[in-house]
Amino acid sequence: MLLSLIKKSFKQVFENSSIMIFLVAYLIIIGVITPFIRNDILAMVLGICIILLTIVHFAGWFQLVNAIAIEKNNELENKTVFSVFLEGIGRNIVPLIIAFIFYFAILMLFLYVSGFVANHFFGDIKIVLQDIMTSMQGNNNLILALEALPDDKQMTFYGWQFCFIIASCILGFIFITYCPFLINSEKNIFVRPFIAFWESLKFTFKNFLMTVAIYASIYAAYILINVLRGLAGSNTIISMVLFLIYIYFSAIVVMLIFNYYDAKNNCSDRPDSIGENETVDTAGKED
């Protein structure tokens, strides 16, 4: 099932140019705005604008991706991609704002817990950071600054890093199917983000092995692309090619997750129902 979903997602992204057009347009706008951030006040104002622009963009973009993934609805046969995008903004912007705040609160909780665990097992990071900043005065090489630390402080630094990596992986896994449930839910816009989270959480653990396989594949590909970008160094042409690959990779990942949702939830006319028709649902079970 995983390979078929990946192939389908590749095909849909390359056959539906609108997916990339909206994504690239968003990245261009962000790229134009960012250089104007020059002082604290302007940074705060433009930061808020970027957050709002991001929410507006993904409210429409997720709706478009969802329409392409759920082919049985034939939504794109009756509407233009731009009208679907605008409809998504109107339908999803409030739930996405609430979802953003909700996700940020969960993120802060995870950071606090991971920091507490790291402090308990590896020691206080503040002294280590002070030593790193001292070592980096007149030298911006972080690797050399880390190598200059005693072994116990290196252990503290890498221990904290390990805890935060594990926390981010767990958080990413918990929220992996959140967006499809959020976009497809028919609940009240103010409770939809919380209902969608609970439904996506149940879905993730009900299909645990398949979800782990998808998440591991995404994470492995992400690491590979970043390793290649690191090896490219200052080579402008290779860096640009890899950046383009990364953009396509991001679009394919989102498409894959929505296709995964559709493959497991196409058993009823209600998109937020799971496993009500066991005959159809068996097509989505792990191979």
C-alpha positions as a Python dict, from the first residue, in 0.01 Angstrom:
ca = {
    (1, 'M'): (0, 0, 0),
    (2, 'L'): (281, 243, 86),
    (3, 'L'): (445, 219, -255),
    (4, 'S'): (114, 265, -435),
    (5, 'L'): (38, 575, -226),
    (6, 'I'): (383, 720, -298),
    (7, 'K'): (346, 657, -673),
    (8, 'K'): (-2, 809, -672),
    (9, 'S'): (121, 1115, -482),
    (10, 'F'): (413, 1165, -723),
    (11, 'K'): (178, 1140, -1020),
    (12, 'Q'): (-78, 1381, -876),
    (13, 'V'): (180, 1648, -789),
    (14, 'F'): (340, 1637, -1134),
    (15, 'E'): (8, 1621, -1320),
    (16, 'N'): (-160, 1900, -1120),
    (17, 'S'): (64, 2202, -1164),
    (18, 'S'): (-168, 2412, -946),
    (19, 'I'): (-29, 2241, -636),
    (20, 'M'): (318, 2374, -707),
    (21, 'I'): (203, 2709, -843),
    (22, 'F'): (26, 2805, -518),
    (23, 'L'): (312, 2673, -304),
    (24, 'V'): (584, 2850, -502),
    (25, 'A'): (381, 3174, -510),
    (26, 'Y'): (357, 3160, -130),
    (27, 'L'): (732, 3102, -95),
    (28, 'I'): (807, 3392, -331),
    (29, 'I'): (586, 3629, -129),
    (30, 'I'): (756, 3519, 194),
    (31, 'G'): (1094, 3570, 26),
    (32, 'V'): (996, 3923, -76),
    (33, 'I'): (867, 4019, 270),
    (34, 'T'): (1154, 3875, 477),
    (35, 'P'): (1432, 4120, 368),
    (36, 'F'): (1224, 4412, 502),
    (37, 'I'): (1258, 4283, 860),
    (38, 'R'): (1521, 4530, 988),
    (39, 'N'): (1417, 4632, 1340),
    (40, 'D'): (1221, 4489, 1632),
    (41, 'I'): (892, 4671, 1565),
    (42, 'L'): (893, 4596, 1193),
    (43, 'A'): (995, 4237, 1266),
    (44, 'M'): (695, 4195, 1496),
    (45, 'V'): (450, 4346, 1246),
    (46, 'L'): (584, 4153, 949),
    (47, 'G'): (608, 3839, 1162),
    (48, 'I'): (234, 3861, 1235),
    (49, 'C'): (167, 3926, 865),
    (50, 'I'): (372, 3620, 768),
    (51, 'I'): (182, 3402, 1018),
    (52, 'L'): (-155, 3524, 888),
    (53, 'L'): (-42, 3484, 526),
    (54, 'T'): (75, 3131, 605),
    (55, 'I'): (-260, 3039, 762),
    (56, 'V'): (-454, 3189, 470),
    (57, 'H'): (-237, 3009, 215),
    (58, 'F'): (-261, 2668, 378),
    (59, 'A'): (-635, 2707, 440),
    (60, 'G'): (-680, 2724, 63),
    (61, 'W'): (-391, 2495, -37),
    (62, 'F'): (-498, 2208, 187),
    (63, 'Q'): (-849, 2233, 41),
    (64, 'L'): (-703, 2206, -310),
    (65, 'V'): (-482, 1911, -220),
    (66, 'N'): (-778, 1743, -52),
    (67, 'A'): (-993, 1792, -363),
    (68, 'I'): (-725, 1626, -577),
    (69, 'A'): (-679, 1339, -329),
    (70, 'I'): (-1050, 1263, -292),
    (71, 'E'): (-1115, 1198, -660),
    (72, 'K'): (-1458, 1041, -601),
    (73, 'N'): (-1601, 1385, -516),
    (74, 'N'): (-1515, 1518, -865),
    (75, 'E'): (-1490, 1862, -707),
    (76, 'L'): (-1238, 1989, -962),
    (77, 'E'): (-1459, 1890, -1255),
    (78, 'N'): (-1718, 2149, -1154),
    (79, 'K'): (-1489, 2423, -1020),
    (80, 'T'): (-1162, 2592, -1110),
    (81, 'V'): (-861, 2533, -889),
    (82, 'F'): (-865, 2900, -787),
    (83, 'S'): (-1228, 2881, -675),
    (84, 'V'): (-1150, 2569, -470),
    (85, 'F'): (-853, 2755, -318),
    (86, 'L'): (-1070, 3057, -225),
    (87, 'E'): (-1343, 2832, -92),
    (88, 'G'): (-1084, 2662, 128),
    (89, 'I'): (-975, 2996, 271),
    (90, 'G'): (-1330, 3084, 372),
    (91, 'R'): (-1404, 2738, 507),
    (92, 'N'): (-1079, 2662, 689),
    (93, 'I'): (-920, 2987, 803),
    (94, 'V'): (-1085, 3001, 1148),
    (95, 'P'): (-1023, 2632, 1228),
    (96, 'L'): (-662, 2669, 1110),
    (97, 'I'): (-605, 2970, 1335),
    (98, 'I'): (-738, 2773, 1632),
    (99, 'A'): (-537, 2468, 1522),
    (100, 'F'): (-221, 2682, 1500),
    (101, 'I'): (-271, 2808, 1856),
    (102, 'F'): (-352, 2455, 1974),
    (103, 'Y'): (-43, 2311, 1805),
    (104, 'F'): (176, 2588, 1949),
    (105, 'A'): (45, 2512, 2301),
    (106, 'I'): (119, 2139, 2256),
    (107, 'L'): (463, 2228, 2117),
    (108, 'M'): (542, 2441, 2424),
    (109, 'L'): (430, 2154, 2648),
    (110, 'F'): (657, 1910, 2463),
    (111, 'L'): (951, 2150, 2483),
    (112, 'Y'): (896, 2200, 2855),
    (113, 'V'): (875, 1826, 2924),
    (114, 'S'): (1176, 1745, 2705),
    (115, 'G'): (1374, 2024, 2874),
    (116, 'F'): (1276, 1890, 3216),
    (117, 'V'): (1384, 1537, 3120),
    (118, 'A'): (1709, 1660, 2965),
    (119, 'N'): (1791, 1869, 3270),
    (120, 'H'): (1727, 1572, 3497),
    (121, 'F'): (1942, 1324, 3305),
    (122, 'F'): (2209, 1544, 3142),
    (123, 'G'): (2239, 1853, 3359),
    (124, 'D'): (2182, 2228, 3319),
    (125, 'I'): (2235, 2356, 2965),
    (126, 'K'): (2277, 2724, 3061),
    (127, 'I'): (2640, 2688, 3168),
    (128, 'V'): (2720, 2493, 2851),
    (129, 'L'): (2563, 2761, 2630),
    (130, 'Q'): (2760, 3031, 2811),
    (131, 'D'): (3083, 2840, 2743),
    (132, 'I'): (2988, 2798, 2377),
    (133, 'M'): (2917, 3171, 2339),
    (134, 'T'): (3250, 3251, 2505),
    (135, 'S'): (3437, 3013, 2274),
    (136, 'M'): (3264, 3160, 1968),
    (137, 'Q'): (3371, 3518, 2037),
    (138, 'G'): (3562, 3618, 1725),
    (139, 'N'): (3495, 3274, 1576),
    (140, 'N'): (3156, 3173, 1437),
    (141, 'N'): (3245, 2806, 1400),
    (142, 'L'): (3003, 2617, 1626),
    (143, 'I'): (3175, 2282, 1564),
    (144, 'L'): (3508, 2413, 1694),
    (145, 'A'): (3334, 2565, 1995),
    (146, 'L'): (3172, 2230, 2077),
    (147, 'E'): (3500, 2043, 2035),
    (148, 'A'): (3664, 2282, 2282),
    (149, 'L'): (3416, 2185, 2555),
    (150, 'P'): (3503, 1924, 2818),
    (151, 'D'): (3353, 1578, 2765),
    (152, 'D'): (3090, 1619, 3036),
    (153, 'K'): (2962, 1944, 2884),
    (154, 'Q'): (2957, 1793, 2536),
    (155, 'M'): (2747, 1512, 2682),
    (156, 'T'): (2509, 1770, 2828),
    (157, 'F'): (2476, 1954, 2497),
    (158, 'Y'): (2419, 1641, 2287),
    (159, 'G'): (2189, 1496, 2554),
    (160, 'W'): (1963, 1801, 2533),
    (161, 'Q'): (1977, 1787, 2154),
    (162, 'F'): (1878, 1420, 2162),
    (163, 'C'): (1581, 1489, 2390),
    (164, 'F'): (1450, 1766, 2166),
    (165, 'I'): (1490, 1550, 1854),
    (166, 'I'): (1292, 1269, 2016),
    (167, 'A'): (1024, 1516, 2130),
    (168, 'S'): (993, 1666, 1780),
    (169, 'C'): (966, 1317, 1625),
    (170, 'I'): (689, 1217, 1867),
    (171, 'L'): (506, 1546, 1810),
    (172, 'G'): (533, 1509, 1432),
    (173, 'F'): (402, 1153, 1450),
    (174, 'I'): (105, 1253, 1667),
    (175, 'F'): (6, 1529, 1423),
    (176, 'I'): (88, 1346, 1098),
    (177, 'T'): (-276, 1297, 990),
    (178, 'Y'): (-416, 1604, 1164),
    (179, 'C'): (-459, 1825, 858),
    (180, 'P'): (-675, 1585, 650),
    (181, 'F'): (-910, 1534, 944),
    (182, 'L'): (-922, 1909, 1007),
    (183, 'I'): (-1003, 1990, 643),
    (184, 'N'): (-1261, 1712, 599),
    (185, 'S'): (-1444, 1752, 929),
    (186, 'E'): (-1798, 1888, 914),
    (187, 'K'): (-1805, 1988, 1281),
    (188, 'N'): (-1853, 2341, 1411),
    (189, 'I'): (-1554, 2555, 1312),
    (190, 'F'): (-1466, 2633, 1675),
    (191, 'V'): (-1461, 2271, 1795),
    (192, 'R'): (-1337, 2119, 1469),
    (193, 'P'): (-962, 2153, 1553),
    (194, 'F'): (-1006, 1955, 1877),
    (195, 'I'): (-1238, 1690, 1731),
    (196, 'A'): (-1003, 1653, 1434),
    (197, 'F'): (-707, 1603, 1666),
    (198, 'W'): (-886, 1332, 1862),
    (199, 'E'): (-1004, 1157, 1544),
    (200, 'S'): (-658, 1177, 1387),
    (201, 'L'): (-500, 1042, 1706),
    (202, 'K'): (-736, 743, 1707),
    (203, 'F'): (-670, 689, 1337),
    (204, 'T'): (-292, 703, 1383),
    (205, 'F'): (-285, 439, 1654),
    (206, 'K'): (-551, 224, 1488),
    (207, 'N'): (-326, 207, 1180),
    (208, 'F'): (-4, 226, 1382),
    (209, 'L'): (234, 13, 1170),
    (210, 'M'): (133, 173, 841),
    (211, 'T'): (156, 523, 989),
    (212, 'V'): (502, 445, 1130),
    (213, 'A'): (612, 320, 786),
    (214, 'I'): (490, 640, 618),
    (215, 'Y'): (644, 862, 886),
    (216, 'A'): (977, 678, 875),
    (217, 'S'): (986, 703, 494),
    (218, 'I'): (918, 1076, 506),
    (219, 'Y'): (1179, 1133, 776),
    (220, 'A'): (1442, 924, 595),
    (221, 'A'): (1386, 1117, 271),
    (222, 'Y'): (1402, 1447, 462),
    (223, 'I'): (1736, 1351, 620),
    (224, 'L'): (1874, 1240, 282),
    (225, 'I'): (1781, 1569, 114),
    (226, 'N'): (1938, 1772, 396),
    (227, 'V'): (2256, 1564, 384),
    (228, 'L'): (2280, 1630, 10),
    (229, 'R'): (2220, 2001, 69),
    (230, 'G'): (2499, 1999, 327),
    (231, 'L'): (2736, 1821, 89),
    (232, 'A'): (2651, 2069, -187),
    (233, 'G'): (2808, 2342, 24),
    (234, 'S'): (2846, 2670, -163),
    (235, 'N'): (2773, 2523, -507),
    (236, 'T'): (2493, 2754, -619),
    (237, 'I'): (2355, 2542, -903),
    (238, 'I'): (2339, 2218, -701),
    (239, 'S'): (2190, 2406, -405),
    (240, 'M'): (1916, 2552, -624),
    (241, 'V'): (1838, 2209, -772),
    (242, 'L'): (1819, 2055, -426),
    (243, 'F'): (1600, 2340, -304),
    (244, 'L'): (1361, 2274, -593),
    (245, 'I'): (1364, 1904, -505),
    (246, 'Y'): (1287, 1997, -145),
    (247, 'I'): (983, 2202, -254),
    (248, 'Y'): (852, 1912, -462),
    (249, 'F'): (926, 1678, -174),
    (250, 'S'): (716, 1894, 62),
    (251, 'A'): (422, 1894, -181),
    (252, 'I'): (447, 1517, -233),
    (253, 'V'): (454, 1456, 144),
    (254, 'V'): (134, 1657, 195),
    (255, 'M'): (-26, 1479, -101),
    (256, 'L'): (81, 1144, 42),
    (257, 'I'): (-78, 1216, 380),
    (258, 'F'): (-407, 1324, 223),
    (259, 'N'): (-403, 1016, -2),
    (260, 'Y'): (-339, 799, 301),
    (261, 'Y'): (-637, 957, 475),
    (262, 'D'): (-856, 899, 170),
    (263, 'A'): (-743, 536, 129),
    (264, 'K'): (-845, 461, 487),
    (265, 'N'): (-1159, 673, 504),
    (266, 'N'): (-1336, 621, 172),
    (267, 'C'): (-1581, 380, 330),
    (268, 'S'): (-1866, 625, 388),
    (269, 'D'): (-2016, 943, 250),
    (270, 'R'): (-1901, 1115, 567),
    (271, 'P'): (-1529, 1193, 542),
    (272, 'D'): (-1485, 1194, 919),
    (273, 'S'): (-1613, 840, 967),
    (274, 'I'): (-1363, 561, 1008),
    (275, 'G'): (-1416, 192, 948),
    (276, 'E'): (-1794, 196, 925),
    (277, 'N'): (-1792, -18, 614),
    (278, 'E'): (-1556, -305, 688),
    (279, 'T'): (-1571, -445, 334),
    (280, 'V'): (-1431, -130, 175),
    (281, 'D'): (-1200, -49, 463),
    (282, 'T'): (-1002, -371, 418),
    (283, 'A'): (-853, -222, 101),
    (284, 'G'): (-667, 24, 319),
    (285, 'K'): (-519, -220, 569),
    (286, 'E'): (-146, -265, 595),
    (287, 'D'): (6, -492, 335),
}
